[in-house]
Amino acid sequence: MNAVEIKKLSKNFGPKQAVCGLNMTVPMGAIYGFIGENGSGKSTTEKMICGLIPTSGGSIKLYGKDYTDEAVRAKVGVLIESPGCFPGLTVWDNMMLEAANLSVPNAEQEVVNVLKMVRMEGAAGNKYKNCSLGMKQRVGIAMALLGNPTLLVLDEPLNGLDADGMRIMREVFLDIIKDGTRSIIVSSHLLGELQKVATHYGIIRHGKMLVEMTADELDASCRTYVALQSGEMNRTKMLLGCKYSRVEEDEAGYIRVYDLTTPEDIVKYLYDNGIIVTEIKTDKIGLEEYYIDLMKGGR
Amino acid sequence: MTRELKFKNPSFSERIKGMLGVDFYRLFHTPMFYIFLAIAAIIPAMVSAMTTMPGPDGSASTPLYSNLWQIIAASKSLYVIEGIADYANMNMVFIFGGIMVSIFIGHDYKSGYVKQLFTTHAKKQDYMISKTLVCAFAMACMCVTYLIGGIVGGMFAGYDATVNVGSLVIAVLGKMVMSLGWASLYTFLNVIFRRYFGISVASSFFFGTGILIIGAAAIVEGLGLPTGFLNVFLYGASVNANLSSGIGSLLICIVVSVAWAFIYNVAGTRLLNKSDVY
């Protein structure tokens, strides 16, 4: 049984088709990185999963049951766009409201626990409107964690978080899925951060799922390359360009050779042409580059 | 190691308890409720005091009311108002109440809290019921503070306090019961105009004034037809709870209020089910 199983999902806003025939599978125990450009249909899909907007067609099953089933809904934690909090109330009051909404037993203790998880226990008395963007995101995640949810749907939860905040969130996510039944759908534009935790990926474009894959499959399909530096970068690039089909200079100032080759061959080739390589390494492209490549139609 | 997943279907009482818990928590933890209670107390006191004050030149003013309890309810069923005294009574609570409901529900959407409400086990029906009950409670509380403000203001103004106690009690209870019907109307209006706060307030105010029924009554009276059927509407039944009411008026208030609450809740639920909530 999968945590989320979506088949032929569609959503129209008047004549505009925001999501069209989307299929998506989130296995149990997965951290599902849901990726796409702005306006690709990510948030719309997540809103449909959460029951905020009705579908125009297709089906959504959560743990084998229809997404409207109250029993399943009671176990879905959500952070869509921004936390739904009352600005004039304190963090504590907002959390208690959500606890009441979810009929959480022993609400006060549970609120303390989730605030501790996101390191916000010291700011419980702050008015929500006085919290920084990062603190607000943490409150939103704490709210989503209330009631021990089985499925978390988090839309851009890493926005505004500092480095420590992101590390904490990674720990929280990994802690949640460790029993193998709970799952998290995370959409984020911070692909580097997402790659550190995601076990599965879904890439959406123009309302359609372009590709779904596991982290291992992504790893296997990410191309390796040789990156090097020399004392004569321009000449090196020109020489490599003559021999290899894809040679690019990256932002860090390395020349990358994507063709199937070995560092030894490249060093020898350049040495024969009078160039000394000062640094050379092999690496793989990351999620971000894979995604950009995919969007450019490179795959 | 994996554990078995069990999903427990929350009962209606569990769901509604959660939703009511949220709404009552909000009601009591935000200043808006207390401000409106104060407004409901101050307005009758001010109206009765100001209308008995002498003019700037020392001339005696004509009191607005002839009896203290007219501040609370009209002396008889008057769908078409003959003077401001027929109108300026506890029915005004339903006008302020409409604005209060608009602010209360509007904040759900403005703050985005509605996302939290509708992404959990709560059904749209629970939302409608909870908002209606909590807002009806708030408006009934406003009726009480209006009563207190009216009595204090009327006593200071020196109005005659002679009254048929039974009718007075029925009038007050009738109006408190009508809070349920009015709250359901305002909840429905605010669901329709949930993305347009200004229109929500304006529409609540418009319906709260009862102007549609007053206009209809003028036409019906002009045609020489009986106006009793107007009691099936919220404003008509509210006017029918007055200082000459009997137990029948209270029963009408109960039936009309509950019937409209049911109708507006069903309509609001259907609307929410079909539309994009956020």
Interface residues (C-beta under 8 A of the other chain):
Chain A: M28 G29 K47 C50 G51 L52 I53 P54 Y63 K65 D69 E70 A71 V72 R73 A74 K75 V76 V78 I80 E81 S82 P83 G84 C85 F86 P87 G88 L89 D93 M96 L97 E98 A100 N101 L102 S103 M143 T150 V153 D179 G180 T181
Chain B: M1 T2 R3 E4 L5 F7 K8 N9 P10 E14 R15 K17 G18 M19 G21 V22 Y25 R26 H29 T30 H107 S111 G112 Y113 V114 K115 Q116 L117 F118 T119 T120 H121 A122 K123 N273 K274 S275 D276 V277 Y278
